[in-house]
C-alpha cells in the first residue's frame, strides 16, 4: 500500500493578548495556554528562540505540557540570520543547539531559519552555513560542545539518535536561482513555501518534507484565508503528502519525480496580528484534511 506523508497544521507562537476570551477561555490561566493550544493543533512554532536564547528548563516544560504526538518547530536566532548575517556564526550556532533544544526529545521538529528581506543570496556564505547545520541529535551534541562562555546553561544530552530537519525562509528575489535550489537539495534542507503579499512564493521541493508559512496574502500577518484559498492549500497538501507536486506550484526548476513514500507537511498560520485568524484558519484547513489527520486531532479546533 502506498504510504502518505504526515500532516501537521499549526500556528506560529501561542501567546497573543487578543486571543484571550476568543480562542483561549477568559478564565484560562496564562501558564496553561500552550497546553490548551497543543490540544487543538499538532504543531506550533516556537517564536521566542528567534529573539534570544532560551533555557533548558523552558524546553523541558514545553515538552511536558504537550501531548505525546505533538511536535514543535523552532525558529533559529535572529542573531545568526539578521545580526551576524551568517558571518562568524560557529559559536552562536553551538550556543543555540546547546541552549536546550534537545531537551524536547522526539518533540523537536524542523528548525526554521528566517532571513531578512534585504539579505540577498550569497552562494559561498549560504553554503558554509548549510554545511554547519547538524542533521541528527548526535551531530547536534557534537556541535553544542563548542559553545562559548556567553551560554550560561548548556544541555548536552539527548533521548536517543533521531534526525533533525531544517527549513530556510527567504525574503529576497535574488533567491529565485537554480544554484540556490540545487544547494538546498544537496544539503537536504527545505525551502519554506511562504504565502505573503511581499516575498517570493516558491514551491520547489528540496528535502523529504514540506514547510509552509501562511502570513496573509493580502495584508501581512493580518488577513485571513477564506474557503477558496483554504481549498487550494488543502489540495496542495494532498499532492505533497502523496509524493507529488501541486499543478499550480510556482517553481524555479522543473518538478521532481513522484516520491513513492510521500512527504511530511508542516504548515503554520502566521496571520496572528489584531484578528483571531491564525487558530480559526488552522482549524478550518485541518477540517478539510480530516482523513489525513489522527483521530485525536479531528475536530479539535
Steps between C-alpha positions, in 0.01 A plus 500: 500500500624848414620696801403865536685763698402632842305828512552750781299821489563758769561859599800725543537569873231470763516813720278776358294734717209537250441125513396523864126446523492400132716196428602462863225491764493818705568313823784284364825567694765641269741222593253250351478667158756271338336180623162632384630589152687169472175310548363678192799487266763240418789746495593856599794719408707622795562871433695590814813324374517752216539792741740345751639179644260309721585283801498119518226511764273687259539234232440232763182672617371539144559131440313404816202726420425351157354166382719205412442535124565876497796659321656847527661695220777720639605834350874552472644813667488830315847564646625246245277593206441874543782636717798288399341430159673159498846644571708355786213288627670181620478590871147654480381189318651277769342716770159463338513121483643479853227724644258210547347408164583134546304496824190498280599144406266349238294821507778693324377556147648714222724797574396811309765744377336827397701762307432873465365655178820699443723191506583376151623158395872464563597148382818468704347633821190282478691188402727544803199549727316196368814291544503585872143386571469171692258247353461271800523518879850355512631770268310763700666387823844511336429855382353601837822410679666790318283758676672801655477680833202711395277196552435470875309169500586226249305182421731241345299178497226338296228238535645309209607517139246676280514727196481879505335683212572855385300746290601839352259789450635755252356847439705633208450439127868418452420151633301421186809314392566149377832509688314566826247222442777256412692604812200431726450160338865412548475582871150344536354826636142603419408824328214660692188556292400843635164648403519877531431818311866608523743211452569228240256209500706203381403134524814323382540178701850475643465249786292200610245730665307819427492806724237772438434830674178689424555864597189646334504552125317835501613670822816374668438316830135610501283384208332165525436215258152447365351177365649521149853560629475227763377256235806580286736441791324176590549370146867600508549309823333192353736513203808536722403226746433270205855553375408731214488875443206739458397586145506872589844499664732793426853366464847595387577151365292222350300275735667197652390142424215374718623362833349162589507560878342843488629801694422636846342845500530765771278804450474795740266797495688818590208743448494557875470881529186695600244240395441144612587353162786257557321247725178533302669448163712214634188328631313543172791363297535203735130422449559476125773244559329299773556172318876560519499602866519272808162445660614680819541825302184487293254776577718618790519852367 
